[in-house]
């Protein structure tokens, strides 16, 4: 980064810190503003507005200006508040029971009656409405504490409540990868910034939540906030604030638990017994407490929370037994391999190589977590409040999975251990009636590490057609550790100038990463079949050995720093009492520190284009020691809110703006380990690959000769962080009976998205006869014995360039109906249609995998726009809760949540040998999309080995039957399958909670014993065919196996379908044996 530029930025940040200005409602607080007027509507200058947070007696005072306007900032979320308005010569006005939502700027316009009017003091009660609010412009969902306490949840996770957002699907928001979200707790980042876990939160890979749900006061999910202070995402923002103590000592102790007796039977019967089966023995319990109260009444408050989670769960898939020489079939059974074959593999590894592969029977995965949270709130004075809080999470998770297509021995698993410490300090200040300030400092450390099961041994993969058996040490876990440190400095302030609120601020994040990751550090063998494994090697070209290892003098870990600096300015303009405009601009400056190692061979090789011959390609200005430039990314935004009738009965809102996020920093880290001078790679196939043997991973001298410099990872010097243009338009309409209807449309256009390219893959030399797809093969490679892939340089394997694309878009249309809390009842329902298209969905982490696992036809460097992995389509949600108190000592609450959606997208691909030799995962389902034949004349079918005795006509009949039974394939005959063009069936799920409260008095206080029963997938409890959860592993289904060309090296490609012995799948998708069952969790809580 340019030093002069950085110096100027820090000077600007310093200037912002020293300014004594104010800020509008934010991601940790709420606000209140409005106009106080007389009975004629004339503003009253000098009136006094006093808002009192009743539980803590915290007072917020603001006088009105010359127009009668007032602003109160930095208010506590929740309530209840009592607001009193006074003015000499006028009757006092008091409003009680007012609650404020997170991020809400509550509009409080009031008219006072003069003292000559014979009226008593006006006292009214009011609930908040976060929908019909003048500050609301873009799409957002607020989840209140009442919803958190009442709605069903078993995992007690963020996702159980962010799912209330109509445009969300799991961790994906608005059709984007969850990696592009920004999660904040108490205004500080709480993300998996490196981007390795699926949850997007620290500790996610250890199966834990980032904080106890009991510590959370309120959630907010924002998709298009035109407030420039909210940024760092191109998906969605998730904001949460934690609980704090009050003047009353209160607390709770709880326990929740479940086991195999609180879960339903398998969704489908066992094929041998004809009976549906129960889960194997398991246990899952959570216990904890919370306690809050005053240290000094009205002045200093504390809140503490602790939680322990323990889970022991069995693997869902077991190997098949042989019955009359045939492997049994059925849900939960891996039927491509049987127990006798697994015993044979285990015996060979133990007796020949001295390695214990572990169990291939039923085993349990253990998950544990310990959480502790503490918070102090200090009312320093009426104008200054200080918050200090710390969150600690210690978690571990046994990681071993099996599926119908993949079977792993127990010692191929690993344990993931994670520890997170996160501290936040927030100082909220007000300076008179015109200025306020909010300073937030956050610091977090995250320590993640994998430990392998059993002793160290090379990874061994044995292919059974499109299926695999894996033994040995898990290939990515023998050297895998990550340390992260995050420092965050945020300051926000504004000036209240009549109808304008001028906001200025800065948000800065500084990261330090220390990543040890060596894939295949202990070596990896891929055997084409069981016979070759028993022989210890094979001459087949799909027999392969790979190993990565450190070079002398190389850097063993990726240690680097990064930062995101941001400054912004905004004008919130109340044009009239009905119309509010928000216009602002945000400047984000990414920076990277600590350059990777320099490999002169890389830039000298790719600086000049290869201009002749079949390998001709473009020149690339790349260097292994050069990271992206620090370039400002500008995000202007404009939002509006129009109260059409002036009574908050009809509201139109919307806006347009640019949103800039972060990359997953693992993509940047790849460059540190992919220089070609720190690590080398040995990769050989067929006769050139070594026999299976124990390999010492740190002994270079024992590696076979001809090791290469491996794969290279570089980043485009012009690379920009993910960025998109997003616009929305919405109408909110208040209906009778407390209902609010919303119609909302959102459209996002990609400006800068992540795109990996292999710049060492030269242009294709030909096309596949009868298929037309490009082919990258030219004879035999003498070094490997396999097909020769045209490369720009033989010194390297893949050279992955991380660059940008502007192709892609997402849109959604939502109709929503809400019933606010009233008389113990609330409800919401919504329908959303969404579509998302991209070139790359950002689902992988390792440099090569980001490129090679992207299904295509036209070549992996020439991707067309297609459906995203996060394409939503149809989604229907609904929730309700009703609470009834009776008999003076009892209350019963019934709550439910429904989610229905039109499946998940997946791709149909070939499997087996790489059909076009582009290097795309030849050992499993490849990255090559299939051609869907219209008739038998358009495909050459062959048998799958000597045991397959079917005729060509029989094979076609089976394949044709599969195509006809699949809606997508049937409708697209004569075409290439589109990436993610197919979808699993519709899925419907209902979760239910029944809660019983029993009140009793201890001394002068009411205590409560609360009993809960949560049932997820309640429909399956009523009917075993309801509530089924469908999935396709890795969203990729290998339908046809490529068997080579007709004449060996020429002719059309040939394919096999099935193998003639094992029954072929009736559909691409599988039924989840766990989530398709109903499951119940029972709990008890004591509140005081």
Number of C-alpha atoms within 10 A of each C-alpha: 14 10 8 8 12 15 11 11 16 12 12 13 21 12 10 18 19 9 15 18 24 29 30 31 21 22 22 22 23 23 24 21 19 18 23 30 21 15 12 9 12 13 20 21 18 19 23 21 23 18 24 20 23 17 15 22 17 20 19 20 21 22 24 22 22 13 16 21 25 28 26 28 26 27 27 21 22 20 20 18 25 22 23 18 23 18 20 11 11 18 20 19 20 18 16 19 16 20 21 24 24 28 24 26 26 25 17 14 15 16 18 22 21 16 14 9 9 9 10 10 12 14 13 13 11 13 16 20 17 21 23 22 19 25 25 25 29 26 24 20 19 24 19 18 16 14 19 20 12 21 23 29 23 22 14 17 16 23 16 16 20 23 20 23 21 28 29 25 23 14 23 24 27 29 28 27 22 27 29 28 27 27 21 20 21 23 23 29 23 22 22 24 24 23 23 21 18 15 24 25 25 30 29 21 24 25 23 27 22 25 27 26 18 22 24 19 19 23 27 22 25 22 25 31 27 33 29 26 28 19 24 25 24 32 28 32 24 23 26 24 22 22 23 24 23 25 20 14 15 16 18 18 18 19 18 20 20 19 19 17 15 16 19 21 23 23 26 18 15 17 13 10 8 10 12 15 16 14 20 16 12 16 17 20 19 21 18 20 21 22 20 23 22 21 17 12 13 16 19 21 24 24 24 23 24 22 23 19 19 17 20 18 19 16 18 19 20 22 26 21 19 15 9 7 7 13 20 21 19 15 22 24 22 24 25 23 24 18 18 13 14 19 13 12 18 19 16 18 20 13 10 10 13 12 19 21 25 18 15 18 13 13 16 17 18 19 22 21 23 21 22 21 23 22 23 21 22 18 20 14 12 13 17 17 21 19 20 17 21 18 22 20 25 20 26 25 24 24 20 20 17 19 20 20 17 20 27 23 22 26 23 26 25 21 21 24 23 25 21 20 18 23 20 21 20 22 19 23 25 25 13 11 17 22 20 25 24 27 18 20 18 23 20 21 18 19 18 21 19 23 18 23 22 17 11 19 28 26 23 24 25 23 23 17 18 21 23 24 22 23 27 30 30 27 24 17 24 23 20 19 19 19 18 20 18 23 19 21 18 23 25 28 26 25 20 23 12 15 17 18 22 22 23 26 26 24 22 19 19 18 21 18 22 17 25 19 21 22 21 24 28 27 28 25 28 24 29 25 18 17 12 17 23 15 10 16 22 24 15 15 19 22 26 27 25 22 25 25 24 22 17 11 9 15 18 18 21 23 20 18 18 17 19 19 22 24 23 21 21 24 21 22 18 18 12 12 14 16 18 22 23 23 21 22 21 26 19 24 20 22 20 20 14 14 16 24 20 17 17 14 14 22 17 13 18 20 14 13 14 17 11 8 9 17 20 17 20 14 15 17 13 20 25 25 18 18 24 20 17 21 18 15 19 17 20 20 24 23 26 24 25 24 21 13 10 13 10 18 14 19 26 22 24 25 23 24 23 26 30 25 23 21 23 20 17 20 24 23 26 24 27 29 30 25 28 29 22 22 23 23 25 19 22 24 23 19 18 20 22 19 15 20 14 14 18 16 21 14 10 17 8 10 18 13 9 12 17 17 20 23 23 28 29 31 23 18 16 13 20 26 26 25 28 24 20 25 23 24 20 21 17 22 18 19 14 7 9 12 15 21 19 19 18 20 20 24 20 26 18 20 20 20 25 22 23 28 24 23 22 24 24 21 21 22 15 15 14 17 14 12 15 12 20 20 21 25 19 15 11 12 13 10 13 18 18 21 17 16 24 24 23 23 18 10 16 19 22 22 26 26 23 24 20 20 18 17 17 22 22 23 23 22 20 19 18 19 19 21 18 19 17 11 9 13 16 20 18 19 20 22 20 23 19 24 20 23 24 26 23 26 21 25 17 18 20 15 28 23 15 20 26 23 21 26 27 27 23 15 20 22 18 11 17 19 15 18 26 26 26 27 28 29 19 17 23 20 22 20 22 20 23 17 18 14 14 8 6 9 13 16 16 17 19 19 22 22 26 18 21 17 20 17 21 23 23 25 28 29 25 27 28 24 22 24 27 22 21 24 21 24 19 20 23 22 27 29 31 33 27 23 24 20 19 16 11 15 8 13 18 17 24 21 20 20 11 8 10 15 14 15 13 14 12 12 21 20 13 14 21 18 13 19 20 13 13 15 12 15 23 17 12 17 16 14 13 20 23 23 28 22 19 22 23 19 16 16 18 21 22 22 23 24 24 20 22 20 22 16 17 14 11 10 7 6 9 12 19 20 18 19 19 20 21 23 24 27 27 23 21 22 19 11 11 18 13 20 25 25 23 20 20 19 14 12 19 26 22 22 25 22 27 22 22 18 17 15 10 10 10 11 13 17 21 19 23 23 19 21 19 19 14 14 12 14 11 12 14 22 19 18 17 19 19 19 17 26 27 28 24 25 22 19 18 17 18 17 18 17
